[in-house]
Amino acid sequence: MPFYEYQCSNCGHKLEELQKMSDPPLEKCPVCGKKTLKRLIGTGAGLIFKGSGFYLTDYKNKKSSSSESSAKTEKIKPAKEPSSKKEKKDSIKKDK
């Protein structure tokens, strides 16, 4: 929901109001009580991210050089192969 700015043409009071876009504009001034409020044309606000799902790294370039990709693959350790003793025990248990 956006904030809308209003100004009373009678007393000059300014206020901001959080409203749905479908809500009708306010008319009555909260200070003087007259129906002389006018909605001001604002510049708008920038995009605001709320929550814990936005990170700086989400918007970085996805390009990577070949040296970076080779460095990444070197850091990955291969999965350990099961020892031959364990395989023998497992095969004996399966036979029974």
N, C-alpha and C positions, 0 to 999 in steps of 0.2 A: 504494500500500500504506500502510495507516495504522500509526501507532505505538500500541502498547498499554502501559499502565503496570501493573506488577506490584509486589506487596509480600509479603515473606516473613512469615508469621505467627509463625515461630519466632525469627528473629534481627532482624526489622524492616527488613531491606535492601530498598531500593526500586530499581527499574530500569525502563527503557523498552526495548521491543523492536519492531523493524520486522517486521511479519508480514503475510502475506496474510490476507484476511478468512476464507478457507476453512481456514486452518491451525488445528490444535487449540491450546488455551491451554497455556502452559508450566506445568510442575508442579514441577520441581526447581530449588531455589535455587542460584545459582552460588557463593555465599559459604559457607553451612553444609552444602550438599549434600542437604538433606532435601526431601521432596516436600510442601512447605507453601506454595508460591507461590499467591497469589490475584490474579486480574485485578481491577484497580480500575476503577471507573466514572469515566471522564474527561468533561470538558466538551467535548472535541473541539477541533479546530483550525479556523481560518477557511480560506476558500478560498485556495489558493496558486497563483498563475500562474507558470509557469516557461517560459522561452523568449523569443524576440524577436518575438512576434506580438501583443502586447497593448499598446495605447496608450490614453492618457487620452482622446483624441479619439474613440475607438471607441464610447464610451458617452455622449457628449453628446447633447443633444436635437437632433433633425433639423429642428426648426422654424426657419425663416428668414423674416425680414421682407422686404417688397417692396423696401426700400431696399438690402438686402444683395444680393438677386438681381439688381437692376439694376446695382449696382456690379460684380458678377461678370461680367455680359455686356459691360460697357463695356471691361473689361480684355482680353477676347478679341479678337485681331486677325483680320481676315478673311484667308482664304488668298489668296496672290498669284496673279493671273491670268497665264498665259503671255503673253509679248510677241508682237506680231504678226509680227516678223521670224522668231522661232523657229518659229511655226506655218507660215510660208511654207516654211522650210527642211525642216521635217518632211513637209509635203505634197509637196514636190518629190522627196524621198527615197522616199516611198511610191509615187509614180508610176513610178519607174524600175524 
